[in-house]
């Protein structure tokens, strides 16, 4: 009963005030300097020190507690490192370095909202410590690694209480169902449950495991590599949407080693490379610059970014932001509200459910109000 109450409270916070019918940028203060993660549904931000941002703008940063609850005060939160998050943000994985048994230097864990912390037993070996790095969308499959000595690591896969070792030294990102993972075996590779080492490694992997991004490229199984950053720039792709069609990262506007100024970018299949500071200039304060895309929601709607903006006291401030890229009425996601969107709503008329793209006003039903919104914004974004 308690688990459902806490989960209900969280979902209530998530949903309240979260609907928006226009593109917007929500900013938050930087809490640390770790890689940021975004839940697949785009509603929860995770930083590496155990803080999660609940996307109701009035809540601010909340901290995870060992009992499965959430705390506003730093003193009540766990002292842990966190690296992976489930689709709905209710499962978080990482490592607890304060735990010295059974491994002397720390142990991997899974935290579940309303349930609490579960420490994960790695396959039998002489581990110094273990770390959970990535989880499937449902939080049931977890990938991690452990140290057998200060210079020797081995990875493992955990599911439903059973862990197996993998032929990889390190892992960091997995597919939606946990069947494929990106890791290292002398060089970066993709490992899949049914195929073993079967493709290149990179920074991120699509939901079905068939698309990998990293460096200045995107790799598609059966098609190979394609360059996504223009040749006159240097850059790195960090993250990819669930369907693999949207890629985000950082680039530099020359190929010179001295050019270290970072600029955020996205690349979209069928559209190509775009500078985010230019694309979303209307959402930014004067002089602000978007520097990196850390993560993308599964549907590609939300971009988790970091940037800087002028501060009259000491030059520039850093900030974290979530960009809601949605154009009101743009059902098919091509940034143009046209007859294609109108037809999508008409053919889906009467459908009930959450997350329906045709449910423009997000009230859980495709109805006349959705048609009205499409018609009101007809032609927006079209060239």
C-alpha positions in Angstrom: 0.0 0.0 0.0 2.8 2.4 0.9 4.6 1.8 -2.4 1.5 2.7 -4.4 0.9 5.8 -2.2 4.5 7.1 -2.8 4.3 6.2 -6.5 1.0 8.1 -6.8 2.4 11.1 -5.0 5.4 11.1 -7.5 3.1 10.8 -10.5 0.9 13.6 -9.2 3.9 15.8 -9.0 5.1 14.8 -12.4 1.8 15.5 -14.1 0.9 18.7 -12.4 1.8 21.7 -14.5 3.7 19.5 -17.0 1.4 20.0 -20.0 2.4 22.6 -22.5 1.2 23.6 -25.9 4.3 25.5 -27.1 8.0 25.1 -27.3 9.7 26.1 -24.0 12.9 25.9 -22.0 12.8 24.9 -18.3 16.0 25.8 -16.5 17.4 24.5 -13.2 20.5 25.1 -11.2 23.5 22.9 -11.7 24.0 20.6 -8.7 27.3 18.9 -9.7 29.5 18.2 -12.6 28.5 14.6 -13.6 26.9 13.3 -16.7 23.1 14.0 -16.5 20.5 11.5 -17.4 16.9 11.9 -18.5 14.2 9.3 -18.0 12.7 7.9 -21.2 9.4 9.8 -20.6 11.3 13.1 -20.3 10.1 13.9 -16.8 12.9 13.1 -14.4 16.5 14.3 -14.5 19.2 12.4 -12.7 22.6 13.6 -11.8 25.5 11.5 -10.6 25.3 12.4 -6.9 21.8 10.9 -6.3 19.7 14.0 -7.0 16.6 13.8 -9.2 14.7 16.7 -10.5 10.9 16.1 -10.5 9.4 17.9 -13.4 6.9 19.9 -11.7 8.6 23.2 -11.8 7.7 24.2 -8.2 9.5 21.2 -6.6 13.2 21.7 -7.4 15.8 19.0 -6.7 14.8 16.1 -4.6 17.1 13.5 -3.0 16.6 9.7 -3.0 16.2 8.1 0.4 17.2 4.5 1.3 13.6 3.7 2.1 12.4 4.5 -1.4 11.1 8.0 -0.5 12.2 11.4 -1.7 13.6 14.2 0.5 14.0 17.9 0.0 16.9 18.1 2.5 20.3 17.0 1.4 21.0 15.5 4.8 18.2 13.0 4.3 19.4 11.7 1.0 21.7 8.8 0.3 25.4 9.4 -0.3 25.7 7.4 -3.6 26.7 7.7 -7.2 23.9 7.1 -9.8 24.3 6.4 -13.5 21.2 4.8 -14.9 17.4 5.5 -14.8 14.3 3.6 -16.0 11.8 4.9 -18.5 9.4 6.3 -15.9 12.2 7.5 -13.5 11.0 5.1 -10.7 14.2 2.9 -10.9 17.7 4.3 -10.4 21.0 2.3 -10.4 24.5 3.2 -9.2 27.0 2.3 -6.5 27.3 2.9 -2.8 30.9 3.4 -1.8 30.1 3.5 1.9 29.0 -0.1 1.8 32.1 -2.3 2.6 30.5 -5.8 2.6 30.6 -8.1 0.8 33.0 -6.0 -1.4 35.5 -3.9 0.5 35.2 -0.7 -1.6 31.5 -0.5 -2.5 28.5 -2.3 -4.1 26.1 -1.8 -7.0 22.5 -1.1 -6.1 19.0 -0.7 -7.6 16.7 1.9 -6.0 13.0 1.7 -6.6 10.5 4.4 -5.7 8.4 3.4 -2.7 10.5 0.2 -2.3 14.0 1.3 -1.4 17.5 0.1 -2.0 18.4 -3.4 -3.2 22.1 -4.3 -3.3 23.0 -6.4 -6.3 25.1 -9.6 -6.0 27.6 -9.8 -8.8 28.8 -13.1 -10.3 31.2 -14.9 -7.9 34.6 -13.4 -8.2 37.1 -11.4 -6.1 35.5 -8.0 -6.5 37.0 -4.9 -4.9 33.8 -3.0 -5.8 30.9 -3.2 -8.2 29.0 -0.4 -10.0 25.6 -0.5 -11.8 25.7 1.6 -14.9 22.6 1.1 -17.0 19.1 -0.4 -16.7 16.4 -1.5 -19.1 13.3 0.7 -19.4 11.4 -1.4 -16.9 14.3 -1.6 -14.4 14.5 -5.4 -14.5 17.8 -5.8 -16.4 20.9 -4.1 -15.1 24.4 -3.8 -16.5 27.4 -3.0 -14.4 31.1 -3.6 -13.9 33.5 -4.3 -11.1 37.1 -4.0 -10.2 39.1 -7.2 -9.7 42.3 -5.1 -9.1 43.1 -1.4 -9.4 43.8 -2.0 -13.2 41.5 -4.9 -14.1 37.7 -4.7 -14.6 35.0 -7.1 -15.7 31.4 -6.4 -16.6 28.2 -8.3 -15.7 24.5 -8.5 -16.5 21.9 -8.8 -13.7 18.3 -9.9 -14.1 15.8 -11.1 -11.5 18.5 -11.8 -8.9 20.9 -13.7 -11.2 24.1 -12.2 -12.6 26.4 -13.4 -15.3 29.8 -12.2 -16.4 30.3 -10.6 -19.8 33.3 -10.6 -22.1 33.6 -6.9 -21.6 35.7 -4.8 -19.2 33.3 -1.9 -18.9 29.7 -1.0 -19.9 27.6 2.2 -20.0 24.4 2.1 -22.0 21.8 -0.6 -23.0 18.7 -1.0 -25.2 15.2 -0.7 -24.0 14.7 -4.4 -23.1 18.3 -4.8 -21.9 19.2 -7.3 -24.7 22.1 -5.2 -26.0 24.7 -3.1 -24.3 27.6 -0.8 -25.2 30.9 -1.6 -23.6 34.6 -2.2 -24.0 36.5 -5.3 -25.0 39.9 -3.9 -26.0 37.9 -1.3 -28.0 34.3 0.0 -27.9 31.8 -2.7 -29.0 28.1 -3.6 -28.9 27.3 -6.8 -27.2 23.9 -8.5 -27.6 22.4 -11.4 -25.7 21.7 -13.5 -28.8 24.7 -12.4 -30.9 27.6 -11.6 -28.6 29.9 -8.9 -29.8 28.2 -7.8 -32.9 28.8 -4.2 -33.7 30.6 -1.0 -32.8 30.4 0.7 -29.5 29.6 4.4 -29.0 28.0 6.7 -26.4 24.4 5.6 -26.7 22.1 3.0 -28.3 18.6 3.1 -29.7 15.6 1.3 -28.0 15.8 -1.7 -30.3 19.6 -1.9 -30.1 20.1 -1.5 -33.9 21.4 2.0 -33.9 24.6 3.3 -32.1 25.9 6.9 -32.0 29.3 8.2 -30.9 32.0 10.5 -32.2 30.8 12.2 -35.4 28.8 9.3 -36.6 25.6 7.2 -36.4 25.8 3.5 -37.1 22.7 1.6 -38.3 22.7 -2.2 -38.4 22.6 -3.4 -42.0 23.6 0.0 -43.3 26.8 0.9 -41.5 28.3 4.3 -40.6 27.1 7.7 -41.6 28.7 11.1 -40.7 26.3 13.4 -38.9 28.6 16.3 -38.0 29.7 18.5 -41.0 33.4 17.8 -41.9 34.5 21.4 -41.1 33.6 20.8 -37.4 34.8 18.5 -34.7 32.2 17.0 -32.3 30.8 14.1 -30.4 27.4 12.5 -30.4 26.3 11.7 -26.8 22.7 10.5 -27.0 20.0 9.2 -29.3 16.2 9.0 -29.2 14.4 5.7 -28.8 13.9 5.3 -32.6 17.4 6.4 -33.4 16.2 9.2 -35.7 17.4 12.1 -33.4 21.0 12.5 -32.2 22.4 15.1 -29.8 25.8 16.1 -28.6 28.5 18.8 -28.7 30.6 20.3 -31.5 33.3 22.8 -32.0 33.2 25.3 -34.9 36.6 24.5 -36.3 38.9 21.5 -36.5 41.7 23.3 -34.7 42.9 21.8 -31.4 42.8 25.2 -29.7 39.1 25.6 -30.4 37.5 24.3 -27.3 34.3 26.4 -27.3 31.4 23.9 -27.0 28.1 24.2 -28.9 25.1 21.9 -28.6 23.7 20.3 -31.7 21.0 17.9 -32.8 20.9 15.8 -36.0 17.6 14.5 -37.3 17.0 11.9 -39.9 15.7 13.6 -43.1 16.7 17.1 -41.8 20.3 16.9 -40.8 22.6 18.9 -38.5 21.4 21.9 -36.5 23.0 24.2 -34.0 20.7 24.4 -30.9 21.6 27.9 -29.8 20.5 29.1 -33.2 17.5 26.9 -33.5 16.0 27.8 -30.1 17.3 31.4 -29.9 13.8 32.5 -29.1 13.7 30.5 -25.9 17.1 31.8 -24.6 18.0 35.0 -22.7 20.3 37.4 -24.4 23.8 36.1 -24.6 22.9 32.6 -23.5 24.6 29.6 -25.2 23.6 26.0 -25.3 26.8 23.9 -25.0 25.9 20.2 -24.8 22.9 17.8 -25.2 23.3 15.3 -22.4 20.2 13.2 -23.1 17.0 12.9 -25.2 13.6 11.5 -24.2 12.6 8.2 -25.9 10.1 10.0 -28.2 12.6 12.7 -29.0 10.4 15.5 -27.6 12.5 16.6 -24.7 16.2 17.6 -24.9 18.3 17.7 -21.7 20.9 20.4 -22.2 23.6 22.4 -20.4 24.5 25.9 -21.2 25.8 29.2 -20.0 24.4 32.7 -19.7 25.8 36.2 -18.8 26.1 37.1 -15.1 27.0 40.7 -14.3 28.8 39.6 -11.1 31.3 37.0 -12.4 31.0 36.7 -16.2 28.8 33.6 -16.9 26.6 31.1 -15.1 26.1 27.5 -16.0 22.6 26.1 -16.1 20.7 22.8 -16.9 17.7 23.0 -19.2 15.0 20.8 -20.6 13.8 21.9 -24.0 10.3 20.9 -24.9 10.6 20.8 -28.7 6.9 20.2 -29.4 5.1 22.5 -31.8 1.4 22.7 -30.9 -0.6 20.6 -33.4 2.5 19.0 -35.0 1.4 15.4 -34.5 3.9 13.7 -36.8 6.9 15.6 -35.4 8.1 17.3 -38.6 7.8 20.8 -37.1 5.1 21.7 -39.6 1.4 21.7 -38.7 -0.3 20.6 -42.0 -2.9 18.4 -43.4 -0.9 15.3 -42.4 -1.4 16.2 -38.7 -5.1 16.9 -39.3 -5.6 13.5 -40.9 -3.7 11.8 -38.1 -6.1 13.3 -35.6 -9.2 12.4 -37.7 -8.1 8.8 -38.0 -7.4 8.5 -34.3 -10.7 10.2 -33.3 -12.2 8.6 -30.2 -9.1 6.8 -29.0 -8.4 6.9 -25.3 -5.0 6.6 -23.6 -1.9 8.3 -22.4 0.9 9.5 -24.6 -1.1 9.4 -27.8 0.6 11.8 -30.3 -2.8 12.7 -31.7 -4.0 13.8 -28.2 -2.8 17.4 -28.7 -4.2 18.8 -25.5 -3.0 15.8 -23.5 -6.3 15.1 -21.8 -6.2 11.4 -22.4 -8.7 11.4 -25.4 -8.5 12.3 -29.1 -11.5 14.5 -29.5 -12.8 17.7 -31.1 -10.6 19.9 -28.9 -7.5 18.3 -30.5 -8.9 19.1 -34.0 -9.5 22.6 -32.9 -5.8 23.0 -31.7 -4.5 21.6 -35.0 -6.7 24.0 -37.0 -5.7 27.0 -34.8 -2.0 26.3 -35.4 -2.4 25.2 -39.0 0.6 26.3 -41.1 2.9 26.9 -38.1 6.5 25.9 -38.7 5.9 25.2 -42.4 8.2 26.6 -45.0 
